[in-house]
Amino acid sequence: MATPASAAGAPEAPQGLGHWQGDALVVGGGGIGQALLQALALRAPGLRLWGSSRNPWPTQSVVPPERALALDLSDDASLDACARRLQQEAVRLRLVINSAGLLHDGDLQPEKRLQQLRRGSLERLFSVNAYGPVLLAQALEPLLPRQEPLHFASLSARVGSIGDNQLGGWYAYRAAKAAQNQLLRCLALEWQRRLPLACVSLLHPGTTATALSEPFSRSVPAERLFSPKRAAGQLLDVIAAQEPADSGRFLAWDGTTIPW
């Protein structure tokens, strides 16, 4: 297959984020999201960086205020507004990374046994962790280039693996991540036909020292608890190694395949 040409007319390899030209969007303003943006600023200087978050955007960020967008993955109107804003800016999305996720929030906590499961918890976690990523892809699809390589990645979790589940518990979170995996696997197969230069990846970042994992990371050995900076670097290494033929894979931070 011939190597696609960049907007400037120069040959561009499918791999090598350092050579890509266009725009990149990181969804989620937490620890991993901000670390991804910082790493991309160094590793992908040809990409104009955008960030989005449901919460107020951090003041210390490589993304300037005019490219910091409000986005709630559980709100269709918010998704539409974000897509319209990017379209107005003539954005050409080469890279989208969804780092947003919900595990706990006040009374919402992972279940240890069946009797703790609640319909409201299932609905909240599915809205963000399962429906959110695929509806994000739907909203952003018109902004994706047809003639250039692009990557759509979303953070999943090893606990979302059905085949690797040996402990049970965490009903809503596990199920929502497993549902995300299936939805984005379907997306990858569709885009193989319609956007053959696209790659979709589901990524497990490892246990990372963020607000999401903090209540559950005390027993994690220090060498297995990653800083956001390290997690971001490892995730970008995995993304950079993927080609369109790899689309639809569920991968750990070290590039190994996780069973569905």
C-alpha positions in Angstrom: 0.0 0.0 0.0 1.3 3.4 -0.9 2.4 5.6 2.0 -0.2 8.3 2.7 0.8 11.9 2.2 0.6 14.6 4.9 -1.2 17.9 4.4 2.2 19.4 3.3 2.6 16.7 0.7 5.5 14.9 2.3 5.3 11.1 2.8 4.1 10.2 6.3 4.6 6.8 7.9 1.6 5.1 9.6 3.7 5.0 12.8 5.8 7.7 14.5 3.7 10.3 16.3 6.6 12.6 16.0 5.9 13.1 12.3 2.1 13.4 12.4 0.5 16.7 11.5 -3.0 17.8 12.6 -4.8 17.8 15.9 -5.0 15.6 19.0 -7.7 15.5 21.6 -7.3 14.1 25.1 -10.6 13.6 26.9 -10.3 13.7 30.7 -8.4 16.3 32.7 -7.2 14.0 35.5 -3.7 12.8 36.3 -3.3 10.5 33.3 -5.0 12.9 30.9 -2.7 15.8 31.8 0.3 13.6 31.7 -0.7 12.4 28.2 -0.9 16.0 27.0 2.5 16.9 28.5 4.1 13.8 26.8 2.4 14.6 23.5 3.7 18.2 23.6 7.2 16.7 23.5 6.7 13.6 21.4 4.3 14.9 18.8 5.2 18.5 18.1 3.2 18.5 14.8 -0.1 17.9 16.6 -2.1 20.8 17.9 -3.3 19.7 21.4 -6.9 19.9 22.7 -8.1 18.8 26.1 -11.6 18.3 27.4 -13.0 17.6 30.9 -16.3 17.5 32.8 -14.6 19.4 35.6 -12.9 22.8 35.5 -9.7 22.6 33.4 -6.5 22.6 35.4 -4.7 25.9 35.3 -1.3 24.2 35.0 -1.6 22.6 31.6 0.1 22.6 28.3 -3.2 23.2 26.6 -4.1 26.9 26.5 -7.5 28.0 27.8 -8.9 28.5 24.2 -8.3 24.8 23.5 -9.7 23.5 26.8 -13.2 22.2 26.2 -16.0 21.3 28.5 -17.2 17.8 27.9 -19.5 15.4 29.8 -19.4 11.9 28.2 -22.8 11.1 29.8 -24.5 14.1 28.1 -25.4 14.0 24.4 -25.8 17.8 24.2 -22.3 18.2 25.6 -20.9 15.7 23.0 -22.6 17.6 20.2 -21.4 21.0 21.5 -17.8 19.8 21.7 -17.9 18.4 18.2 -19.3 21.6 16.8 -16.6 23.7 18.5 -13.9 21.5 17.0 -15.5 21.6 13.6 -15.6 25.5 13.8 -11.8 25.3 14.4 -11.3 23.2 11.3 -9.8 20.4 13.4 -8.4 17.4 11.7 -8.2 14.7 14.4 -5.3 12.4 14.0 -5.3 11.2 17.6 -8.1 10.9 20.2 -7.3 9.4 23.6 -10.2 9.0 26.1 -8.8 8.9 29.6 -12.1 9.7 31.4 -13.6 7.1 33.6 -15.8 6.7 36.7 -15.1 4.1 39.5 -16.2 5.9 42.7 -17.9 9.1 43.7 -19.3 9.8 47.2 -21.8 7.0 48.0 -20.9 5.3 44.7 -18.4 2.7 45.6 -17.3 -0.7 44.0 -19.4 -3.5 45.2 -17.9 -6.3 47.3 -21.0 -8.5 47.2 -24.2 -8.9 45.3 -26.4 -7.2 47.9 -24.5 -3.9 47.4 -25.4 -3.7 43.7 -27.8 -0.9 42.8 -29.5 0.0 39.5 -28.4 3.6 39.8 -24.7 2.5 40.1 -25.0 0.4 37.0 -26.5 3.2 35.0 -23.9 5.8 36.1 -20.9 3.6 35.4 -22.2 2.4 32.1 -23.0 5.9 31.0 -19.4 7.1 31.5 -17.4 3.9 31.0 -19.3 2.0 28.3 -21.6 4.4 26.4 -19.4 7.4 26.6 -16.4 6.3 24.5 -18.4 5.0 21.6 -20.7 8.0 21.5 -17.5 10.1 21.6 -16.4 8.3 18.5 -19.7 8.9 16.9 -19.6 12.6 17.6 -16.1 13.0 16.4 -16.2 10.8 13.3 -16.9 13.7 10.8 -13.6 15.3 12.0 -11.4 12.3 11.2 -9.3 12.3 8.1 -10.0 9.7 5.4 -6.6 9.7 3.7 -4.3 9.7 6.7 -3.5 7.3 9.6 -5.4 8.1 12.8 -5.7 6.5 16.2 -8.7 6.4 18.6 -7.7 5.0 22.0 -9.8 4.6 25.1 -8.7 3.5 28.6 -10.2 0.3 29.6 -9.1 -1.8 32.6 -7.8 -5.3 33.2 -10.7 -5.9 35.6 -13.0 -5.5 32.6 -11.6 -8.8 31.2 -14.2 -11.6 31.5 -11.6 -14.3 30.9 -9.1 -12.8 33.4 -11.7 -12.3 36.2 -10.6 -14.5 39.1 -11.9 -12.5 42.0 -15.4 -11.2 41.2 -16.9 -8.1 42.9 -16.8 -4.7 41.4 -19.9 -5.7 39.4 -20.8 -2.4 37.8 -17.3 -1.2 36.9 -16.2 -4.6 35.5 -19.3 -4.9 33.4 -19.1 -1.4 32.1 -15.5 -1.8 31.0 -16.3 -5.1 29.4 -19.2 -3.4 27.5 -16.8 -0.7 26.4 -14.5 -3.3 25.0 -17.3 -4.9 22.9 -18.6 -1.6 21.7 -15.2 -0.4 20.5 -14.4 -3.8 19.0 -17.5 -3.3 16.9 -16.3 0.2 16.0 -12.9 -1.1 15.0 -14.4 -3.6 12.6 -16.7 -1.0 11.0 -13.8 1.5 10.6 -11.7 -1.2 9.0 -14.2 -1.0 6.1 -15.0 2.7 6.1 -11.7 4.2 7.5 -9.1 1.7 6.7 -6.2 3.8 8.0 -7.8 4.1 11.4 -6.6 2.2 14.5 -8.8 1.7 17.6 -7.2 0.5 20.8 -8.5 -0.4 24.3 -5.7 0.2 26.8 -5.1 -0.8 30.4 -2.8 1.8 31.9 -1.8 -0.3 34.9 -2.5 0.9 38.5 -1.7 4.6 38.5 -1.4 7.0 41.3 -4.5 9.1 40.5 -7.7 10.1 42.3 -9.5 7.2 40.7 -7.3 4.5 42.1 -6.1 6.1 45.3 -8.6 4.4 47.7 -7.6 1.0 46.3 -3.9 1.3 45.7 -2.5 1.1 49.3 -1.7 -2.6 49.0 -0.1 -2.2 45.5 3.7 -2.7 45.6 5.6 0.6 44.9 7.2 -0.9 41.7 3.7 -1.7 40.3 2.1 1.7 41.1 2.9 4.0 38.2 3.1 7.7 38.3 0.9 9.5 35.8 4.0 10.5 33.8 5.2 6.9 33.5 1.7 5.6 32.7 1.3 8.2 29.9 4.7 7.4 28.4 4.0 3.7 28.4 0.5 4.3 26.8 2.0 6.4 24.0 4.6 3.7 23.4 1.8 1.2 22.9 -0.1 3.5 20.7 2.9 4.3 18.5 3.5 0.6 17.9 0.0 0.0 16.6 -0.9 0.0 12.9 -4.4 -0.2 11.2 -4.1 -4.0 11.0 -3.9 -4.0 14.8 -7.2 -2.2 15.2 -9.6 -3.5 17.9 -7.1 -4.9 20.3 -7.3 -4.9 24.1 -3.7 -4.2 25.3 -1.9 -3.7 28.6 0.5 -0.9 29.3 3.4 -3.1 28.2 1.8 -4.0 24.9 0.7 -7.5 25.8 -2.8 -8.7 24.8 -5.4 -9.0 27.5 -8.1 -11.7 27.1 -11.6 -10.5 26.4 
